[in-house]
Amino acid sequence: MTRLPTRTAEQHSADVAEPTLGGVLTHFARTTVPSRIYKLLQFGIPLALDFGLHGYPRVAALGVALSALGAWGLADRWLFTAPARAGRKATLVRYARVVCGAVAAGTSLVLVLEIFLRLLGNAPIS
């Protein structure tokens, strides 16, 4: 029977010293003033609508990502303030948190990927 390697104190301290992006965003959502999170919604939704109606889809997608990030932060903060919440409303907010997080991450990923591909340019076919 083989033993699994254990983590050393150095490996554990390195994980604590460098948090992930998800850890940073979760810490920000749970410790900031809620009005700052509302500003993401108040800025993102009109930005997405205005630029989407005027024919700028990338900026509209950025607005959708900002508003989804704000909605995710509000849902996470609401669930964190009273972790013993149960029922239909709490379940709905949990699903909304997952969907908003996926929309924010997916939209941001697509925008960054598009920037990367545009910087690559057109390669000649060999």
C-alpha positions, 0 to 999 in steps of 0.5 A: 500500500502506498502512502499519499504525499503530505503537504509541507508547511511551505506548500501550505503557506504558499497557497495562503500567500497567493490566493486565487482570483475566485478567493479574491473576488469572494473576499471582496464581495463578502467584505465590501459595502453593498453599495459598491456592488450595486454600482457594478449593476448600475453601471453594467446594465445601461452600458450593455444596453446603450452600446448594444443598441448602437452596434458595439457588441464587445462593449455590450458584452463587457457591460453584461460581464460587469452586471453579472459580476455585480449580481454574483457579488450581491447573491454571494453576500446575501447568502454569506450574511446568514449561512443558515438560510434554507427554503425556496428563496435561498435555493433560487439565490444559489442558482442565480449566483451560479448562473451569474458567476458563469455568465461573468466568467464566460463572457470575460473569457470570450472577450480575452480570447478574442483579443488574443486571437486578434493580436495573433492576426491572420496566418498564411495557409501553408 
